[in-house]
Amino acid sequence: MKKIFIFAVSVLFTQAAMAQKLDRSQKPKPGPAPAITFADPVIYKLSNGITVLVVENHKLPKVSASYSIDAGPITEGSKAGVIGLLGGMLNEGTVTKTKAQFDEAVDQMGAEVALTSGGGQVSALTRYFSNAFLLMADALRNPAFPEGSFDKLKSQSLTNLKSTERSTTAISGRVVNAISFGLKHPFGEFETAQSIQTITLEDIKVAYKKYVTPSRGYLTFVGDIKPEAAKALALKAFGDWRGSVLTFPVLDKVSNPAKTEVDVVDVPNAVQSELTVTNLIELPMSSPDYHAVLLANQILGGGADAKLFRNLREKHGFTYGAYSRTGSGRGQSTFSATASVRNEKVDSAVVEFLKEITIMRNERVSPEILQNAKNLYNGSFALGLENPARSAGFASNILINKLPKDFYRTYLQKLNAVTAADILRVSKKYFNHDNSRVVIVGQANQFLPGLKKTGFIIKEYDSYATPIVSK
């Protein structure tokens, strides 16, 4: 009993001493960036063009696989919506199994199987995985395309479009890209009731033959499976598959406006407006600016601790949240800053958005703000490595984007080497102010009078991105 008492007293003294040394008025200093360690997948190349990636992980008796087709941007034109309907039709049964029979076979194994126009995915316990995988492959290679299912999915698409025709969120989702890229660009086009109605079952079959193919295909296995077994299964399911040869589309470059303009879509019943400040950028993952842009965006609008959120929500109360994002990839993408704003505060919100972007372009961020952004990426990147599928994703990204083999192993090293000067430089390069688009979808009579006083060029569009010519 005496020993227990002495131990308890010593613990209390130790805790008291630690409390005296701990200064809670000072934030603890960040630790070093976590070391990046992950296993490379085993990679095979099938003769028909499919790249197979295998990540072994035997902690659980489960395997997942996904097949993705790197077709790139697809221009649908007057048949906009055909690719979406194709994805739905691939889940409607095969030439040997009706949809009900196929779904029952999947359910009996407790598996998950889903198909899209860009590939498919499957997950099952190890003992059932081979059979589940062959079901996924069968659905991908031998779809039945029943007429009744086509009519059902087409009707559902039309109903969905009808239900969102007055939604500011849905309208903004299509017009922002349509105005930025143009209606004939694959990133700017969108489905309409008219385009859906013109699609036939034959259009679905033509799109299938053209885009669902082993060409530019990536097949990834993750989980309780040996590489040799995965390769054998891939050959059994896809080894004799042949199809059209895909080439990655080369698109014409689109320009930003010569001068910042405000593009307005009037939705008379809108309670609030969808506000987007956007400009086109080119940011391949191989760019030396890539990591600096990630951090710059995080500082500007990456979350609740970022500049836009603190300004538009915390300081002014214009919105529940304001955020920004930057795209990246092999072609043009966008930088955009967005918020849902009360109609009567839109003009003020536009001013504050552009103000924060201007500050990023003209002033160096503080060491503390920069370090906080780095800490967030350090933690989230390391946490993501707990998912074994991440290393397979890393490997396919390296292949698709032609990145250095050590891109992800040196990821945090490059991120933590970014300086405040780098943040300022890339903000000037990628976050436009003088040649941006400000797209507003909402009740125009609530904010147009105020916007006209700002001196911006103002253009009006309908809810399908067609310019409205003033009489």
N, C-alpha and C positions, 0 to 999 in steps of 0.2 A: 504494500500500500504506500509506503514511504517512497519507493522508487517511482511509482506512478505520479505521486504528488510533485516530486522533483522534476520529472520530465515535463509535466504540464506547466510548471512555473517557467522552465527554460524556454518552452515554446512561446509563452506569452511575452517573455522578455525579447525574444528574437523578433516576433511580430511587431512589437512596439518600436524596436530599433529600426526595422525596415520602414515603418510608417513615418518615423522622424526624418529619414533620409529621402523619402519620396515627396517630390514637389509636384502636387497635382495642378498647379497653375501653369505648368509647362508641359507641352505635348511631348511624349516620348520620341526619341530620335528613331527614324526608320532604320530597319535592319538592312542587310545586303539583299540584293535581288536573289531569289531562289535559283539554285542550280537546275538546269534543264537536263533531265535524263529520261529518255524513252527509247523503246526498241523500234528499230526500223522494220517495216513489214517485209515479208518475202514477196518478191514480184516476179510474175510470169507473164509472157506475152503469147497469146494464142495466134494461130496462123490467120484467123479471120479478122484480126485487128483488136480484139478485146485484151485489155491490160488487166491482169488479175493481181490483187493485193491481199495478202493474208497476214492478219495480226493474231498470233496465238495468245490466248488468255484462259487458263484452265481453273480459275478461281470458282467459276460457276458452271454447272452442266448445261450451258446454253450457247447457241450460236446465232449470229445475225449476219445477213448479207444484203448488199444493195447493188443494183446495177444502174449506172447512170450514163446517159449518152450526151457527149459534149457537142451538141449540134450548133450551139451559139444562138444569136438572136434570129428568130424566124419571122419573116414578113408574111402575114396572112392576107392582107389586102381586103378585098370585098367579102372574103370569107372569114373575117375576124371572129374568133370563137371556135374554129374548127379544131385547133390543138387542144383546147380545154375539153371539148366533147370527145375527142379521141381518147384522152386520158380516162374519162368516165367509161367509155365503151370497153376498154381493156379489162375492166372489172365486172363485165357482164357475161362471163362464161367463155368456154373454149369450144373447139369443134367436137370434143368428146364429152364435155360436161356442161350442163346448164349452169346458170348462176347459182341456183339453189343447191345443186349437187357439188359444185366447187366450194361454196361457202361451208357446206356440211363437212366436206373432207378436211377443210382447214380447221373447223371448230373441233372435230374429233381428236385432233392432235394438240389442241390448245395453242395453236400457232397464230401468227399474225402475218397476213400477206396483203400487200397493196400494190397497185400498178398506177403509173402515170404515163403521160405521153413521153416523158423523158427517162423512163426506166421502171424499176420496181424494187421492192424491198420485202424481206422475209425475216422472221425471227421465231425460233422454236427451241424447245429443250433438245439437247444433243441427240437423244435417241430417236426423235422425230424429224430432225433437221433435214436430212437428205430428202425425205419424201416431201416435206414442205417446200424445199428449194425447187424441186422438180415441178411442183404445182405452179410456183411463181414463173418458172421458165416456160411452162406450157401456156400460161395465160399471156405471156409476152410474145411467144412465137406463133401461137395458134388461136388467136381470138375468133369468136364466132360471129361477132357483129350482128346480133339479132335485130330485126327491124323494130320489134316492139320496144326493146330497150332504147333504141335510138330515138323513137318518138317520145318516150318518157323523159329522157335526159334533155332533149331539145325543149320540151314543154317546161321542165324545171328551170332551165336557163332563162327562158322568157319570163317566167314568174319572178325569178330573182331580180332580173333587170327592172321589172315593173315595181317591185317592192322598194327599190332604192332610188327611184327616179327623182325624188325630192330630198334625198339625203345629201347634206352639204359635204359630208365625209366621202361618200361615194363619188359625187360630182368632182370634188377636188382631186380625188385619187386618179381620175382619168384626164382632167383638163390640164393639170400641172405638167405632166409629161407630154401631152399632146401639143401644148403651146411651146414647151421648151424644145422638143425634138422635131415637131411637125407631124401632121396626121398620117403621112405616108411612111414614116420611119417605124421600124419594128418596136421601138420603145415608146413611140407616140400614138400608135394605133390602139383601138379598143373595140370591144364587141358592142353591138347595138342590137335592138330588136330586129331591125332590117337585115343585118348581116347574119344573125342566127337563123332567121327564117329562110334565107337562101341556101343554107347548108344542106346537102343531101347525104345519104348514107354512102354514096359513091365517093363524095369528097373525103369522108372519114377514111375510107379504104385507100385512097390515093395518098393522103397524108401519112397513113401508117406505113405504106411501102417506101415512102421517101425518107421518113425520119426515124422509124423504129428499126434499128439495124445494129449489127456488131461493130460497124465502123465508128471509130472514136468512142468506143465503149469502155467503161471502167467498172470492173466487178470486184467488190470488196467483201472479204470475209473477216469477221471479228468474233473471237470467242474460243470455245472448247473444240478446236479442230486443228489437225496437223496440216502444214502447208501441202504436203503430198496428197492428202485426202481431199483438200479443197481444190487442188488442181485437177484431180481425177473427176470430181463432181462437176467442175466447170466444163471440162471436156465432154462429159456425158450429156450435160444439158445444152451446151452451146457450141461444141466443137465443130459440128457440121452445119452450123447456121451461116447463111450467106444473105447479103442484102445490099442495098445501095451504098455507094461510097460517099461519105460526107466531107465537105470542105468547110472550114470556118469562114463565115461570111465577112467580107470586107465592106464596111459601110462608109458612105460619104460623111465627111466631118460637118457638124452643124455649128453655127456661130452663135455666140451670145449677142444680145441686143447691143447696138452701138452706144446706147444710153439707157440708164435704168428706167424701166417702165412699170406701171401698175396695171395689171390685167384683172378685170372685174367680171365676175359671173353673178348675176342677180338671182337670188332665191328668196322670193317675197315672204315665204313662211318661216324662214330661218330664225331660230332663237339666238344663235351665235354664228360667227363666221370662222371659216377655215382659212388661216393665213399662212402662206408659204413664201419665203424669200429664197430664191434659188438661182444657181448659175451652173453651166456645164463645165466639167473639168476632165482632164486626162491624168489618171493616176494608176499606172500599172504597179503591181505588187513589187516589181523589180526596181522601181524608182528609188533613188537615194532619198527622196522626200517622204517616202511612205510612212515611216515610223513617226516622223515629226508631225505629219498631217493627222495621224491618229491621236496624238497627244493634244494638238491644237484644237481639234474638234471636241475632245473630252473636256478641255478647259472652257470652250465656248458654250457647248450645249449638250454635253454627254450625260448629264444626270441632274439630280436635285441640288448638287453642290456647285453646278456650273453657272457661268455668268448670265445666260439667258433666263434660267429658272429663277435665280436670285433677283433679277431685275423685274421681269414681267409678272412673276407670281408673288414673290416675297415682298418686294418693294412697292409695286403698283397694284397688285391684285387684279390684273387684266385677264388672267387665265389660271387654270388649275395646273398647267405645266407647259413649259416651252423648251424645245430640244433642237438639236442639229445633228446632221449625219453627213458623212462623205462616202461616196461610192468609190470603188476601185475595180480594176480589171483590165481586159485586153482592148477595150474601146472607150468611148466617151461614157462618162457617168455624171452624176450631179453632186454638188454640195447643196444642201437645203436646210433651212431653219424653219420650224413649224410651231404653230400653237392654235388652239381653238379659243377665240377671243369674243367677248361680249360685243355685239354689233356697234354699240355707241362708243366703244373704246378702240376700234380698229385703227383709226388714223393715228392715235397716240402710240399704239402698239407697233405700227410700222416704223415710226420714228425711233422707238427704243431698240427694235431689232437692228436697224441700220446703225444706230449709235454703238451698240456692242460690237458689231462687226468692224466698224471703223476703229474702235479702241484696239481690237486684236491686230489690226493692220498697222497701227501707228505706235503702239506702246509695248514695251517688253513686259512679259508677265513676271511676277515676283518669284524668287527661288522657292518659296513655300508652296505657291499654287502649282508650279511645275512639278515639284516633288510629290505633291498629293496625287497628281494625275499619273505619275510614274508608279506610285505605290499601288494604285487601283489596278493598273495593267499587270504589274508584277504578281499581285495576288490572284487575279482572275485567270491569268494565263497558267499559273502553276496549278490552280484548282482544276482547271479544265483537263489537265493531263491525267487526272484520276479516271477519265473515261478512255478505255483502250482504243476506241474508234478514232480518237483524235489523231493518233499517229498515222493511221491510214489516210485520214483526211489531209494531213500534212503532206504525205507522199504524193497523193494525187494532185494536190495544189502545185507542188514543185514541178511535176510533169506537165500539167496543163499550162501553167504560167511561165514555164521555162526559167525557174528560179535556181539559184545556187543550191547545191545539196545540203549545205549547212544553214539554210535560211532560217529554219525554226530553232536550231540549236543556238544560233547567235541572235535570236529574236530579241530577248530581253537585254542582251549586251548592247545592241544597236538602239533599242528604245531608251535605255538609261544613259546613253551617250548624247542624247538630244539636249541642246542648250536653249536658253531663252532667245538667243539670236536666231536659232533655227526656227523656233515657233513664230517669231516675227516675220521671218523670210517667207515661210510657207503660207502664213495667213495672208500676206500681200498677194501671193501667187494664186491661191485657190479660193479664198473667200472674197468674192467681188463686192464692190460697193457702187461704183459708177456705171457698171454695165450688168446689172442684175435684173431679174424679173421678180416682182412682188405680185403673187397671184392670190386674189381674195375671192372666196365663194361665200356669199351671205346676203343679208338684206341690204341692198345697195343704198336705199334712201336714208339709211341710218348712218352711213359713213362717207358716202361720196362727197357731200358738201365740204367736210373737213379735209378730205384728201386733195380736193381741187385747190385748196389753199397752199398745199405743200410745194406746188410747182412741178410735180412729176408728170411725165407723159402718162395719160390714162387711156386705156383701150378697154372696150367692152366685148364680151363674148357670150354666146349662149351656153347651155349646160353640156353641149357636145363640142366645145372649143371652136365653134364657127364664129368669125368676127361679126359684130353687129355694126352695120354702117349707119351713122347718124343721118337723119333726114334733114 
